[in-house]
Amino acid sequence: MKKTIASICVGFLLSSTAFAASTREDLQDRIDAAKVVLDQIMGAKDSSIPMNIMQQASCIAVVPE
């Protein structure tokens, strides 16, 4: 019974990753949208991210609409 449930879970996991795959163009569009958002944030005089924090960051997460 445990093997059956484990097999079903693995099958579901593998099939769900196939549905989540994006094309190269989709990924590039998302990167471009994130760049636009980051440029807008950095361009704002009153609420931009300080450069010393940006220089020390190892990554930046942007979630565009």
N, C-alpha and C positions, 0 to 999 in steps of 0.2 A: 504494500500500500504506500509506504514512504517513497519507494522508487518511482511509483506511478505519479505521485504528486510532484516529486522533484523533476521528473521528466516533463510534466506539463508546465511547470514553472520555467524551466530552461527553454522550452519551446516558445513560450510566451515572450520571454526576454529577448530571444533571438529574432522573433518576428516583429517585435515592437521597435527594435533598432533599425530594421529595414524600412519601416514606415517613417522614421524620424530622419532618415538620410536626406540631405539637401543637395541640390545640384551646385556646381561651382559658381554659376551665375547668381544663384540665391545667396550663397555665402558672401560673394563679393558685394552684392547689394546691401547686405546687413552690415558689412564692414564700412561701406561708404556712408550709410546712415549713421553709424556710430561716430564716424569721423566728423560729420556735420554737427552732431550734437556736442561733441567735445570742443570743436572750434567755436561754437556758439557760447558754451560755458566759459571758455578761456577768453573770449572777446568781451564778455560782460565786465565792465569796469568795477561794479560794486560787489560782485559775488563770484569772481573767478577763483580758481584753485591756486594757492600760492606756489610760485615756481620752485622753491626749495623742497616742497612736498612732491611736486611732479618729478623733480630730478632724482629724488631718492626712491621713488616708486619702482617696484619690479614689474607691476602690471597695472592696468587701468580697466575697470569694468564700466561699460556704458550700455544702458538698456534703452534703446530708442522705442518710441511708440509703435 
